[in-house]
């Protein structure tokens, strides 16, 4: 199992949102996180995404300029103390590998693209950890530039999560061009959002909640505007939303409405955020909502702390859950995991696999490599890879999930080289080394024997591998010798030359 890691004194989280980029820097002491610095820049990345899913040069230039400034603050922070995540727009963007590489260079840290469900989980974590605990379930909504996340949870545990393809940038662009607001346009925008919300109405209302909370920029801006109308206003209400919409419609645009609390950068996207929140109130029967201080960034910070304690790492909980759900042979999985890690220790220096993700991905792949057996024995590695690539896996950024799927999909028979080539650097080349290690561990335990393996030496020399056993052991285990002889042939197309002694 992964070891507990010392938690750094200073942590940083960066959220590359569809509308704004945010960074928070925090100190961590005795499990408590204290924010010491915040940076926010309006980038409007979503506005630079064309109909073919390509980011415009102007949008990428704005993004890289912003990240360069963030990078100055993060320059002296070590790997492991910083997490950078991309959300809806980067999920949708095509041909983004070049941008991600340049972004990594200016930031000094890699960027993780997270799924909508993972974004929802992290948002709930940020809200629950920074909001006073109350009895009963909590509903959380977060309106972003490209998506809206809805969650219901108990305490710090989410129970139901959804990510919807509606955000304040796209909605404002479609229904409120140049910031113009009219009654019919606003009504049509709200109805369009209610259509998006329709599939979640029944399950969300069925689970129910006692408290409603909104997070992030759009909700916060709406709350501030309502307090400007009525300084005594403590919550967002259905009546307040209606009055705010009436004022915008009467004025014709956000600027003319004269709200001092809505800054000029938010003018273009404010009507879209208001329409989405109005639809959420309507569809889910909400009467009032508090505004949360925490959001995705804070959720990332707390998740980082959890990752440094194996028991609190959401990824570990997900792997255990999937292994149980698909009836994995746990003793066999642990045998393969142990041997894979022992072999990795012998080659990680020569193959530059010192990154913690290398060992983690190898462990997770070893523990989940047989989940496909619950579907079909034939080509079960392909079934397992499909499940791992497409399932909702809380705690896993997309690239980590794809890396594990890649390893599992090639743990037997032909190595699917095209899978590894599709990964984002540096894993597009490093994944093959991990595949080789996993394959050897699987072959060595093919007999499912409980008898421990002898001391095995794996020596890499470039793309050549020498696998050495104690004298006479292979003679006593002819099936393993035959399996390894077959593995020599399987590895030849990959450029690896395996020699067994």
Secondary structure, DSSP 8 states (H G I E B T S, - for coil): --------SEEEEEEE-SSEEEEEEEEEETTEEEEEEEEEEE--SGGGB-TTS-B-HHHHHHHHHHHHHHHHHHTT--TTSEEEEE-HHHHH-SS-HHHHHHHHHHHSS-EEE--HHHHHHHHHHHHHHHS---SS-EEEEEE-SS-EEEEEEETTEEEEEEEES--HHHHHHHHSGGGB--HHHHHHHHHHHHHHHHHHHHHHHHH--SEEEEEHHHHHHHHHHHHHH-TT--SEEHHHHHHHHHHHHHHSBHHHHT-TTS-GGGHHHHHHHHHHHHHHHHHHT--EEEE-S--HHHHHHHHHHHHTSGGG-HHHHHHHHHHHHTT--HHHHHHHHHHHHHHHHHHTTTTT--SHHHHHHHHHHHHHTTGGGGT-STTHHHHHHHHHHHS--TT--HHHHHHHHHHHHTSSSS--HHHHHTS-TTHHHHHHHHHHHHHHHHHHTTT--SS-----EEEEETTEEEEE--TTHHHH-HHHHHHHHHHHHHHHTTT-EEEE-
